[in-house]
Amino acid sequence: MAMGEEVRPLYAVLGVPADASQDTIKKAYRRLALEHHPDRKHGQGDFGKDNDESFARVAFAYEVLGNEQRRKRYDLSGEVPQSDAALGRQARETFLAEYVRAAPKVARGVTEADMSLHSLANYEVLEVDGRDVPEYMRGIVMQGLNYLVAVVQGMEEKEVVLLRHFVMDQMYALLAYTAPLDEGAFAERGYIITYYDHPLQAGIQPSWSDQNGSEHRKDGVTGHEVSKLRNIDPATIERRRLVALEWRNAQGGGATA
């Protein structure tokens, strides 16, 4: 863009110049998305409703400017293709994809059937936007991410990784951590919540579990204050239950998917 030319609106939404690097655009999106995230404003209205216009605007701007091909088209024409499916994503989907997709792939093998939930070596790293996570789990993961936003200090600088236990494969974990992803991140530099996925088992509370001490949360945030953010909404749980029933019936009444 030529010197002196007016900055196009989407750059203004993110507060970056037209020649901003992709890293600058990413950091600007993270900062603004966290600032305007509906669940960060706990105690100031309804939880979990994607009705914040600012949150939606920064998500749309990032979907365009955070993708090099869309950005080039926008820089040349000032328009975005209406047929681009990614631009129709909800703001929370954009937030989920940005935060969780960045986790590095780490090849690990199981050396022993260790049931411990407190060792990173016992988990595999999952790719949320890939084949690792079925569609019915995305809403559950998104709810966990919303909770982390509400309680974890310094989320602007953290990465988030989705993990599944090698042995207890119905146990998922979301870890907000300061890089690198290692045992130190798991035990010292991270905030981890877990989810036990067994939709057909009676008595299992469909919610993320947070066993972290209050000293690891934002100042002034109590577990009781944001506890309902951990709960999975009934519609998501019902979709998960129907998938499990379909899979069990296909297996002749065997184990749950």
Secondary structure as GFF3:
##gff-version 3
##sequence-region A 1 257
A	DSSP	alpha_helix	9	14	.	.	.	ID=ss1
A	DSSP	alpha_helix	22	36	.	.	.	ID=ss2
A	DSSP	three_ten_helix	38	41	.	.	.	ID=ss3
A	DSSP	alpha_helix	53	65	.	.	.	ID=ss4
A	DSSP	alpha_helix	68	77	.	.	.	ID=ss5
A	DSSP	three_ten_helix	85	88	.	.	.	ID=ss6
A	DSSP	alpha_helix	91	101	.	.	.	ID=ss7
A	DSSP	three_ten_helix	120	122	.	.	.	ID=ss8
A	DSSP	beta_strand	123	126	.	.	.	ID=ss9
A	DSSP	alpha_helix	135	151	.	.	.	ID=ss10
A	DSSP	three_ten_helix	155	157	.	.	.	ID=ss11
A	DSSP	beta_strand	159	165	.	.	.	ID=ss12
A	DSSP	beta_strand	171	177	.	.	.	ID=ss13
A	DSSP	alpha_helix	183	187	.	.	.	ID=ss14
A	DSSP	beta_strand	190	196	.	.	.	ID=ss15
A	DSSP	beta_strand	209	210	.	.	.	ID=ss16
A	DSSP	three_ten_helix	214	216	.	.	.	ID=ss17
A	DSSP	alpha_helix	223	226	.	.	.	ID=ss18
A	DSSP	three_ten_helix	227	230	.	.	.	ID=ss19
A	DSSP	alpha_helix	234	250	.	.	.	ID=ss20
###
